[in-house]
């Protein structure tokens, strides 16, 4: 008996180490900072001079670089390197008044493309709601810039980048974590309930009938379904945890 116990201890330790390593790896992915672009999550990498959002999808690699050209007045360059050898560059010029006052409503002098053409003649950007406004503070509607058939490559030769999206990247308001907290919460609730049920098989049954039935006893069918849930629910929980990070 002692030999069996002594042999099982290293196995339990090994399994615990594996579980902890997987959990640490999962949490690292879950809390990765980045941004979504064309339904693709891009990981954020920061250096002293620029910010890069890097990722890929089935159409190719995506890299969006954000550089501060000037701090006063603030000027930011956003460079898109997209699949199909598409490269777009925009320069967002801000006015000093909104930057200095740290206001949520930023005043934009103009936005220019790589050729120096004005693509936005001036207005405002609301950081809280992530909405681009014109000079009269009316929302700017750009319409559907890249109409494509569902399932086809959106990165076509005349691909257009939204100036609202460009401003989002320039101000870092587009930043988010990779993981979906709500899906993870559902997975953890399911897992917690099933672990309690495994540890205390009659807990939820007694809780349900304790006020209506004296000394309640579960039926064979209840016990059978309970055993099935012990296997099915953890699998569902793991699937949801995976969905939360993809």
N, C-alpha and C positions, 0 to 999 in steps of 0.2 A: 504493500500500500504506500509506504514511504517513497519507494522508488518511482511509483507512478506519479505521485505528487511532485517529487523533485524533477522529474522529466517534463511535467506540464508547466512548471514555472518559467523556464526559458522560452517556451512557446508563447505563453501569455505575454511575457515581456516583449518578445519580437513582434507579436500582433499589435501590442499597444504602441510600440515605436512606429510601426507601419501606419496605423490609424492616425497618430499625431502628425506624422510627416505628410500624409494625404490631406489632413485638415489644414495644416499650415500652407500647403501648396494651393488648396482651394481658396482659402481666405486671401492669399496674395493675388490670385486672379480676380476674385470678387471685388476687392478694393482697388484694383488698378484704375488709375485716373486716365481719362481720355475723352474722346468725343465721337459722336456718330456722324458719319457722312455717307449719304446714299445707302443707308441701312447697314453700313459697315462700321464696326468699332475700331477706332484708331487710338493706339496707345500714345500717351503724351510723354515726351522726353524734353527736359529743360536744360539749357546751358546758360552761361552768363550773357550771351548775346542774342539768343533766339530760342524759340519753342518749336518743336516739331511734333506733328501728329502722324504716326506711321502705322500702316496696316495693309491688308490685302483682301481681295475677294476673288471670285472665280474668273473675273475679267482681268485681273492683274494687280500690280502694286499701287498703293495710294500713299502719297506723302504731301502733307500740307505744312509749310514753313511760315512762321510768323516772326518777323524781325522789326525791332523798333529802330526806325531811321533817325528819329529826333525826339527828344524829350520835351522841348519847349521851342515852338509849339509842338505838340505830340503828333508824330507821323509814324504810321505802321504799314509795313509791306507784308502782304499775304501772297504766298506763292503756292500754286496747286500743281503737283506732278501726278498725273492721272493715267489710267490705262489707255492704250491706243496712242501712246506718245503725245497726249494732250498736256499742254503746259499753259497755265494762266497766271498772270501777275496783276495784283491790284495794290494801290497805295491809298490808304485812308488818312486824310488830314483832318485833325481835330482842332477846335478852337481852345485856347487856354482857359477861358472862363469856366467851362464845365469841369475840366480836369482839375484845376486848382481848387474848386469848391467841393470836389469829390461828390458831385451830384449824380443821382441815378440817371438823370437825363443828360446825356452827352451831346454837345453841339458839334456837328460835323461840318467842316468847311467845304469839302468835296471828296469824291472818290474817283480815282483815275485808273485806267487799265495800263497794260505794259507799253502801249504806244503813246501814252500821255493823253488819251481821249477821256473826256469827262463822262462817267457813267452814272454819276449822282452829283447834282449841282449844289447840294447843301441841304441841311435839315438837322434832324435830331435822331438819337438812338436811345431808346428806353432800355436800360440794362435789366431792370426788374422783370419786364414782360418780354424782353428780347424782340422788340418791334422797332422797325425803321420808320421814321416819320419825315414828312416833307417840311418845308419852311413854315407851313401853316399848322404844323403838328397833326396832320392827318396821316393815317397809316399808308405806307407805300405798298401797293399790290403789284407784284411782278407777273402774276399768272403762272401757268405751267410752262416752264422754260424748255424742258426736254421731253416732248411727247414721244413715248416709245411703246411698243407692244409689250405687254407683260411677259417677262421671261427673256426678253432680248437685251443685248448689251446697251446700257444707257450712254456709254461713253463713245458717242459718235463724233464725226469730224466737226460738226458745228455745235458741239456741246457748250452749254452756257452755264456759268456759275452764278448763283443768286448773290446779289450785293448784300442782302440781309444776312445770308450765311457767312459771307466774307467779313461782315462787321461782327458777327458772333465770334468768329475765330480771332479777330483782331482785339477783342475785349475780353476773351477767355470766358465769356458767359455761357459758351456751349459746353464747357467742361462738365463731366459727370463720371460716376464710377461705372465699371463694366457690369457689376452684378445688379440684379433686380431684387431689392429688399423684400418686396411683398410676396414674390414667389418663394423666396427663401424662408420667409416667416411661415407660410403655409406648410412648407416641407418640414420645418422644425416642430410645428404644432402637431402634425400627424405623427412624427417620430416620437415626440414626447408622450403623446397619448398611448401609443402602442407599447412603448417601453414600460409605462406604468401598468398597462394591462398584462404584460408578460410577468412583471415582478409581483403584481397583486391581481391574479386572474379573476377574483370575485369583486374587485373594488367597484367597477362601473356597474356591474349587475346589481350589487347590493345597494348602490347609490340610487339606482333607478327604482327599485321595488321596496326599499326599506320602509316607506311610509304607507304602502298599500297592501303589502303581503307580509305575513308573519313567517319568519325564517325562510326566506325565498331560496330555492335551489334551482340552478340552471338545468335546462333540458339537454339531452344528448345533442340535439340539433344546434343549440346555442354553443355548446362546447366545440362542436365540429367547425362551425363558422368562425368561432374565435381563433381556433388553431390556424385556419386558412388566413385570417387577417394578420396573424403574427408573421407570416411570410410575405403576403402581398403588400401590406402597408409600408414596410421598410423599403421595398423595391420602388413603390410609388414615390416615397419621400426622396430616395436617391435620384430618381428620374427628374423630379422637380428641382432638386439642387443643381443638377446638370443644366437643365433648361434656364435656370436663373443666371448662368454665366455665359450663355451662348447667344 
